[in-house]
């Protein structure tokens, strides 16, 4: 039986939990705790769409939703850092979270929702495609 899934606005005191999820997302990357805390605190204080994913009252994940206008005149919600703890994956939580995010984006008058993921995250790509997302672009990076 699927339990109640909700999104709760993250608070600054949630930082240790969120940092743990980021370490789970990027296990091979040495994260700068102080820099991440500064960014997280700023986003939380400005209410910029940082949420904890709750399964009943248990924290099961973290997600950020960034809303902006683009030059095509479509208000767009961008999903960032979508992390469900490994122990909760494959249980329908992500699908329900997507529905909650779509509702949140619609309430903010978004005409589109988008997400990007790394090329090696095949499981995430399959999840997004199963939830109606289509691959429309490639993103390039260059380290400076």
VOPAGU-2260 file (C-alpha; in pm, 1 decimal, decimal comma):
REM VOPAGU-2260
SITE   aa  ch    i         X         Y         Z
SITE  UNK   A    0       0,0       0,0       0,0
SITE  UNK   A    1     137,8     339,4    -103,0
SITE  UNK   A    2     155,0     574,7     191,5
SITE  UNK   A    3      86,7     949,3     186,4
SITE  UNK   A    4     343,3    1144,8     -14,3
SITE  UNK   A    5     376,9    1519,9      32,2
SITE  UNK   A    6     622,0    1797,6     -41,2
SITE  UNK   A    7     735,6    2023,5     241,5
SITE  UNK   A    8     920,0    2349,3     187,4
SITE  UNK   A    9    1277,2    2293,1     304,7
SITE  UNK   A   10    1407,4    2487,8     602,3
SITE  UNK   A   11    1765,7    2589,3     678,4
SITE  UNK   A   12    1771,3    2329,6     958,3
SITE  UNK   A   13    1716,3    2058,9     691,9
SITE  UNK   A   14    2063,0    2119,1     545,8
SITE  UNK   A   15    2233,7    1807,1     690,1
SITE  UNK   A   16    1962,3    1584,1     541,4
SITE  UNK   A   17    1976,4    1758,1     203,5
SITE  UNK   A   18    2356,6    1737,2     198,9
SITE  UNK   A   19    2324,0    1362,9     254,6
SITE  UNK   A   20    2093,0    1335,3     -45,7
SITE  UNK   A   21    2334,7    1538,6    -260,8
SITE  UNK   A   22    2617,0    1305,5    -157,3
SITE  UNK   A   23    2396,7    1012,9    -262,0
SITE  UNK   A   24    2334,3    1181,7    -598,4
SITE  UNK   A   25    2705,0    1253,4    -660,7
SITE  UNK   A   26    2900,2     988,2    -467,1
SITE  UNK   A   27    3219,9    1039,2    -668,6
SITE  UNK   A   28    3227,4    1415,5    -614,6
SITE  UNK   A   29    3387,6    1588,7    -317,8
SITE  UNK   A   30    3123,1    1841,7    -218,0
SITE  UNK   A   31    3212,0    2177,9     -64,2
SITE  UNK   A   32    2986,6    2171,6     242,0
SITE  UNK   A   33    3024,1    2543,5     321,8
SITE  UNK   A   34    2955,5    2659,2     -34,0
SITE  UNK   A   35    2653,5    2428,7     -66,0
SITE  UNK   A   36    2516,6    2544,2     270,0
SITE  UNK   A   37    2544,9    2908,1     159,0
SITE  UNK   A   38    2355,4    2835,5    -166,4
SITE  UNK   A   39    2095,5    2621,1       9,5
SITE  UNK   A   40    2037,0    2883,1     281,6
SITE  UNK   A   41    1992,8    3155,9      21,3
SITE  UNK   A   42    1746,0    2947,1    -179,5
SITE  UNK   A   43    1548,6    2843,2     128,4
SITE  UNK   A   44    1531,6    3199,0     262,8
SITE  UNK   A   45    1406,7    3327,9     -72,6
SITE  UNK   A   46    1150,1    3042,7     -91,2
SITE  UNK   A   47    1285,1    2930,9    -430,5
SITE  UNK   A   48    1125,0    2587,9    -450,5
SITE  UNK   A   49    1341,3    2362,8    -233,0
SITE  UNK   A   50    1129,7    2075,6    -106,2
SITE  UNK   A   51    1168,4    1766,0     104,1
SITE  UNK   A   52     977,0    1462,6     -15,8
SITE  UNK   A   53     788,2    1310,7     274,4
SITE  UNK   A   54     654,3     959,3     292,3
SITE  UNK   A   55     404,5     998,6     573,1
SITE  UNK   A   56     637,0    1187,3     810,8
SITE  UNK   A   57     962,6    1025,0     696,3
SITE  UNK   A   58    1198,3    1224,5     473,2
SITE  UNK   A   59    1240,1    1014,4     159,2
SITE  UNK   A   60    1402,4    1263,2     -77,9
SITE  UNK   A   61    1474,2    1616,7    -191,7
SITE  UNK   A   62    1382,4    1815,9    -499,2
SITE  UNK   A   63    1418,8    2171,3    -624,2
SITE  UNK   A   64    1178,2    2337,3    -863,6
SITE  UNK   A   65    1290,8    2656,9   -1034,8
SITE  UNK   A   66    1033,5    2864,6   -1222,8
SITE  UNK   A   67    1133,7    3116,7   -1489,7
SITE  UNK   A   68    1022,7    3275,3   -1814,3
SITE  UNK   A   69    1210,1    3193,0   -2130,5
SITE  UNK   A   70    1243,9    3378,4   -2456,7
SITE  UNK   A   71     975,2    3164,1   -2615,1
SITE  UNK   A   72     734,5    3330,7   -2371,5
SITE  UNK   A   73     661,7    3004,9   -2194,0
SITE  UNK   A   74     683,3    3008,2   -1817,4
SITE  UNK   A   75     886,7    2697,1   -1740,7
SITE  UNK   A   76     939,9    2492,2   -1426,2
SITE  UNK   A   77    1280,7    2325,5   -1410,9
SITE  UNK   A   78    1332,7    2026,8   -1187,2
SITE  UNK   A   79    1670,1    2027,9   -1014,1
SITE  UNK   A   80    1830,9    1772,1    -784,3
SITE  UNK   A   81    1548,8    1517,2    -782,9
SITE  UNK   A   82    1665,2    1259,1    -530,6
SITE  UNK   A   83    1468,0     975,9    -377,6
SITE  UNK   A   84    1667,2     777,4    -123,9
SITE  UNK   A   85    1773,0     440,8    -263,2
SITE  UNK   A   86    1565,0     251,7      -5,4
SITE  UNK   A   87    1245,2     414,4    -137,9
SITE  UNK   A   88    1306,4     380,7    -513,0
SITE  UNK   A   89    1086,6     156,0    -724,8
SITE  UNK   A   90     783,2     202,5    -499,2
SITE  UNK   A   91     585,8     459,5    -701,0
SITE  UNK   A   92     702,2     757,2    -495,3
SITE  UNK   A   93     875,1     934,0    -786,1
SITE  UNK   A   94     565,0     908,6   -1002,8
SITE  UNK   A   95     349,3    1061,8    -730,4
SITE  UNK   A   96     608,7    1336,7    -672,2
SITE  UNK   A   97     598,3    1416,3   -1045,5
SITE  UNK   A   98     220,0    1461,8   -1023,2
SITE  UNK   A   99     264,9    1695,8    -725,0
SITE  UNK   A  100     530,4    1894,3    -914,2
SITE  UNK   A  101     310,4    1921,5   -1222,2
SITE  UNK   A  102      27,6    2052,5   -1003,9
SITE  UNK   A  103     263,3    2301,1    -835,2
SITE  UNK   A  104     396,1    2419,4   -1173,7
SITE  UNK   A  105      43,0    2456,8   -1312,1
SITE  UNK   A  106     -57,4    2662,8   -1009,1
SITE  UNK   A  107     234,8    2892,8   -1091,3
SITE  UNK   A  108     101,7    2926,0   -1449,8
SITE  UNK   A  109     383,9    2727,1   -1609,7
SITE  UNK   A  110     325,6    2598,5   -1960,3
SITE  UNK   A  111     615,2    2352,9   -1948,9
SITE  UNK   A  112     813,4    2144,5   -1703,6
SITE  UNK   A  113    1162,0    2022,9   -1784,1
SITE  UNK   A  114    1441,4    1824,1   -1629,5
SITE  UNK   A  115    1794,3    1728,1   -1721,2
SITE  UNK   A  116    1996,0    1432,1   -1605,1
SITE  UNK   A  117    2345,2    1305,2   -1662,5
SITE  UNK   A  118    2405,7    1071,2   -1955,6
SITE  UNK   A  119    2511,3     784,2   -1730,6
SITE  UNK   A  120    2184,8     792,0   -1530,7
SITE  UNK   A  121    1994,4     547,1   -1749,2
SITE  UNK   A  122    1746,8     459,9   -1473,8
SITE  UNK   A  123    1655,0     828,3   -1430,4
SITE  UNK   A  124    1617,7     874,1   -1807,1
SITE  UNK   A  125    1381,9     578,0   -1826,2
SITE  UNK   A  126    1182,2     716,5   -1532,0
SITE  UNK   A  127    1139,2    1057,2   -1697,5
SITE  UNK   A  128    1036,4     902,6   -2028,4
SITE  UNK   A  129     780,9     679,3   -1851,4
SITE  UNK   A  130     639,5     996,3   -1695,8
SITE  UNK   A  131     581,1    1173,2   -2027,2
SITE  UNK   A  132     905,5    1364,7   -2075,5
SITE  UNK   A  133    1069,9    1362,0   -2416,7
SITE  UNK   A  134    1438,0    1415,3   -2490,1
SITE  UNK   A  135    1458,5    1744,6   -2677,2
SITE  UNK   A  136    1818,8    1857,9   -2639,5
SITE  UNK   A  137    2174,2    1794,0   -2530,6
SITE  UNK   A  138    2351,8    2008,5   -2274,7
SITE  UNK   A  139    2723,0    2075,2   -2309,3
SITE  UNK   A  140    2965,9    2170,8   -2032,4
SITE  UNK   A  141    3319,8    2296,2   -2029,7
SITE  UNK   A  142    3526,4    2308,1   -1713,7
SITE  UNK   A  143    3716,1    2631,6   -1660,7
